[in-house]
Amino acid sequence: MAKLIYHEKWVTKEGDIIEIKIWKVPKSKDFPEGVKYSLVYVHKNERVLCYDNEKGKGHHKHYFGKEIPIKFESVKKLILDFYEDVKEVRRTIYEEN
């Protein structure tokens, strides 16, 4: 049974949404670390960045429509990597417009 162990959601000054959800789940073939997660950045109602480990897909991120495998080391590292990508996404969105 999944247990939500971390949840944070906020809206940036521009109206973008950043949300992090992490669940503790039983260890299995799909979730060998016993962790399921979804970290998402939404701009103008479009998901432009998402880290997740959807059942059957393993650890990966969605980055401007591309799906890219990622290496999972720890929840802390996952969150740090996500924040680095958020910075890059924000640079791309707000410095190009």
Backbone as CSV, one residue per row, in Angstrom:
resi,resn,N_x,N_y,N_z,CA_x,CA_y,CA_z,C_x,C_y,C_z
1,MET,0.840,-1.185,0.000,0.000,0.000,0.000,0.886,1.250,0.000
2,ALA,0.592,2.176,-0.873,1.381,3.404,-0.990,1.056,4.369,0.147
3,LYS,2.112,4.985,0.687,1.944,5.982,1.743,2.675,7.258,1.318
4,LEU,1.934,8.340,1.199,2.533,9.616,0.823,3.458,10.060,1.951
5,ILE,4.749,10.238,1.634,5.709,10.630,2.667,6.212,12.060,2.481
6,TYR,5.954,12.645,1.298,6.372,14.034,1.078,5.483,14.638,0.005
7,HIS,4.980,15.824,0.292,4.173,16.533,-0.699,4.375,18.026,-0.517
8,GLU,4.717,18.671,-1.611,4.888,20.116,-1.596,4.394,20.640,-2.937
9,LYS,3.651,21.738,-2.886,3.134,22.338,-4.108,3.125,23.838,-3.930
10,TRP,3.602,24.541,-4.951,3.543,25.991,-4.889,3.411,26.551,-6.296
11,VAL,3.036,27.829,-6.336,2.863,28.538,-7.592,3.897,29.664,-7.639
12,THR,4.607,29.768,-8.762,5.612,30.816,-8.908,4.930,32.158,-9.144
13,LYS,5.700,33.230,-9.085,5.139,34.570,-9.310,4.558,34.712,-10.709
14,GLU,5.019,33.879,-11.659,4.508,33.910,-13.028,3.266,33.033,-13.215
15,GLY,2.918,32.265,-12.178,1.751,31.391,-12.259,2.067,29.953,-12.623
16,ASP,3.346,29.613,-12.730,3.734,28.226,-12.995,3.555,27.396,-11.722
17,ILE,3.332,26.105,-11.892,3.113,25.204,-10.755,4.289,24.248,-10.620
18,ILE,4.768,24.102,-9.405,5.800,23.113,-9.081,5.203,22.218,-8.001
19,GLU,5.221,20.914,-8.241,4.654,19.984,-7.266,5.534,18.747,-7.157
20,ILE,5.774,18.345,-5.926,6.575,17.150,-5.629,5.737,16.216,-4.764
21,LYS,5.615,14.962,-5.200,4.936,13.925,-4.426,5.843,12.705,-4.381
22,ILE,6.049,12.197,-3.187,6.874,10.993,-3.018,6.120,10.035,-2.098
23,TRP,6.013,8.788,-2.528,5.326,7.765,-1.761,6.284,6.644,-1.385
24,LYS,6.057,6.078,-0.231,6.737,4.835,0.148,5.811,3.717,-0.317
25,VAL,6.371,2.770,-1.059,5.599,1.644,-1.582,6.351,0.352,-1.279
26,PRO,5.654,-0.769,-1.304,6.369,-2.034,-1.119,7.398,-2.233,-2.228
27,LYS,8.561,-2.743,-1.866,9.586,-3.030,-2.876,9.042,-4.094,-3.827
28,SER,9.308,-3.874,-5.104,8.824,-4.799,-6.131,9.720,-4.656,-7.364
29,LYS,9.416,-5.418,-8.391,10.160,-5.325,-9.648,10.063,-3.904,-10.213
30,ASP,8.886,-3.303,-10.151,8.687,-1.955,-10.681,9.258,-0.865,-9.779
31,PHE,9.302,-1.125,-8.485,9.788,-0.131,-7.517,10.798,-0.767,-6.559
32,PRO,11.989,-1.129,-7.082,12.963,-1.858,-6.263,13.468,-1.078,-5.046
33,GLU,13.394,0.254,-5.097,13.842,1.077,-3.966,12.732,1.293,-2.938
34,GLY,11.516,0.852,-3.254,10.387,1.062,-2.352,9.889,2.497,-2.352
35,VAL,10.143,3.212,-3.468,9.770,4.621,-3.587,9.100,4.850,-4.937
36,LYS,8.012,5.588,-4.915,7.351,6.044,-6.134,7.300,7.564,-6.052
37,TYR,7.472,8.240,-7.198,7.529,9.696,-7.130,7.002,10.355,-8.401
38,SER,6.627,11.617,-8.224,6.228,12.488,-9.323,6.643,13.906,-8.942
39,LEU,7.532,14.475,-9.718,7.994,15.850,-9.507,7.697,16.574,-10.808
40,VAL,6.918,17.622,-10.752,6.424,18.222,-11.990,6.521,19.741,-11.973
41,TYR,6.802,20.285,-13.167,6.794,21.734,-13.400,5.816,21.982,-14.535
42,VAL,4.811,22.819,-14.278,3.764,23.105,-15.257,3.806,24.586,-15.614
43,HIS,3.880,24.863,-16.912,3.919,26.243,-17.430,2.760,26.407,-18.408
44,LYS,1.893,27.388,-18.144,0.722,27.651,-19.002,-0.078,26.374,-19.235
45,ASN,-0.359,25.656,-18.141,-1.143,24.414,-18.151,-0.506,23.290,-18.959
46,GLU,0.782,23.382,-19.237,1.493,22.325,-19.960,2.644,21.805,-19.112
47,ARG,2.715,20.493,-18.979,3.816,19.869,-18.241,5.072,19.970,-19.094
48,VAL,6.037,20.766,-18.648,7.275,20.912,-19.414,8.421,20.114,-18.798
49,LEU,8.265,19.746,-17.522,9.270,18.934,-16.840,8.566,18.021,-15.856
50,CYS,8.938,16.759,-15.857,8.370,15.812,-14.885,9.368,14.688,-14.658
51,TYR,9.649,14.413,-13.405,10.422,13.233,-13.029,9.407,12.239,-12.472
52,ASP,9.450,10.994,-12.953,8.601,9.971,-12.358,9.168,8.582,-12.629
53,ASN,8.618,7.634,-11.926,9.023,6.243,-12.116,7.768,5.390,-12.263
54,GLU,7.027,5.739,-13.272,5.792,5.065,-13.617,6.011,3.560,-13.757
55,LYS,5.026,2.801,-13.290,5.097,1.347,-13.353,5.404,0.881,-14.770
56,GLY,6.422,0.052,-14.898,6.799,-0.497,-16.192,7.772,0.363,-16.983
57,LYS,8.027,1.590,-16.535,8.918,2.486,-17.281,10.227,2.765,-16.564
58,GLY,10.270,2.582,-15.270,11.487,2.864,-14.523,11.694,4.355,-14.325
59,HIS,12.874,4.718,-13.874,13.208,6.110,-13.569,13.437,6.887,-14.859
60,HIS,12.737,7.994,-15.014,12.891,8.813,-16.212,12.351,10.214,-15.960
61,LYS,12.666,11.102,-16.899,12.107,12.448,-16.839,11.534,12.803,-18.203
62,HIS,10.545,13.651,-18.166,9.960,14.234,-19.358,10.481,15.666,-19.390
63,TYR,11.119,16.040,-20.485,11.742,17.357,-20.599,11.345,17.948,-21.944
64,PHE,10.434,18.905,-21.919,9.919,19.519,-23.137,9.507,18.463,-24.170
65,GLY,8.729,17.478,-23.710,8.178,16.469,-24.613,9.055,15.262,-24.880
66,LYS,10.295,15.290,-24.424,11.182,14.140,-24.614,11.235,13.325,-23.324
67,GLU,11.261,11.999,-23.467,11.388,11.117,-22.307,12.836,10.637,-22.233
68,ILE,13.479,10.890,-21.077,14.903,10.619,-20.910,15.111,9.765,-19.659
69,PRO,15.792,8.616,-19.777,16.084,7.811,-18.583,16.973,8.597,-17.609
70,ILE,16.753,8.386,-16.314,17.609,8.996,-15.299,18.085,7.919,-14.334
71,LYS,19.158,8.222,-13.644,19.690,7.313,-12.627,19.148,7.744,-11.270
72,PHE,18.577,6.805,-10.530,18.071,7.093,-9.194,19.131,6.708,-8.171
73,GLU,19.562,7.686,-7.379,20.528,7.411,-6.316,19.878,7.507,-4.939
74,SER,19.070,8.546,-4.756,18.360,8.742,-3.487,17.263,9.773,-3.719
75,VAL,16.333,9.859,-2.800,15.273,10.853,-2.896,15.875,12.250,-2.837
76,LYS,16.833,12.462,-1.952,17.472,13.777,-1.828,18.123,14.201,-3.141
77,LYS,18.879,13.297,-3.773,19.543,13.595,-5.044,18.516,13.835,-6.147
78,LEU,17.444,13.072,-6.139,16.374,13.245,-7.119,15.801,14.659,-7.039
79,ILE,15.504,15.117,-5.830,14.946,16.453,-5.637,15.953,17.520,-6.054
80,LEU,17.217,17.352,-5.695,18.252,18.312,-6.099,18.383,18.389,-7.623
81,ASP,18.370,17.229,-8.285,18.451,17.199,-9.747,17.230,17.875,-10.373
82,PHE,16.057,17.624,-9.800,14.835,18.247,-10.297,14.933,19.769,-10.200
83,TYR,15.381,20.274,-9.058,15.516,21.725,-8.895,16.516,22.321,-9.894
84,GLU,17.575,21.603,-10.203,18.528,22.083,-11.209,17.852,22.169,-12.575
85,ASP,17.047,21.150,-12.903,16.323,21.192,-14.169,15.262,22.294,-14.170
86,VAL,14.634,22.542,-13.028,13.664,23.638,-12.930,14.347,24.962,-13.262
87,LYS,15.547,25.167,-12.717,16.297,26.397,-13.024,16.549,26.518,-14.523
88,GLU,16.943,25.429,-15.148,17.211,25.429,-16.590,15.931,25.696,-17.388
89,VAL,14.838,25.063,-16.984,13.550,25.281,-17.653,13.151,26.749,-17.549
90,ARG,13.283,27.314,-16.369,12.897,28.712,-16.171,13.785,29.647,-17.006
91,ARG,15.076,29.338,-17.106,15.967,30.134,-17.966,15.492,30.048,-19.421
92,THR,15.177,28.847,-19.850,14.720,28.631,-21.229,13.425,29.392,-21.508
93,ILE,12.483,29.288,-20.607,11.174,29.922,-20.812,11.249,31.442,-20.711
94,TYR,11.888,31.914,-19.667,11.809,33.355,-19.367,12.941,34.198,-19.955
95,GLU,14.034,33.585,-20.352,15.098,34.376,-20.968,14.977,34.373,-22.497
96,GLU,14.205,33.438,-23.044,14.024,33.401,-24.493,12.844,34.244,-24.932
97,ASN,11.932,34.568,-24.001,10.732,35.350,-24.363,10.919,36.817,-24.086
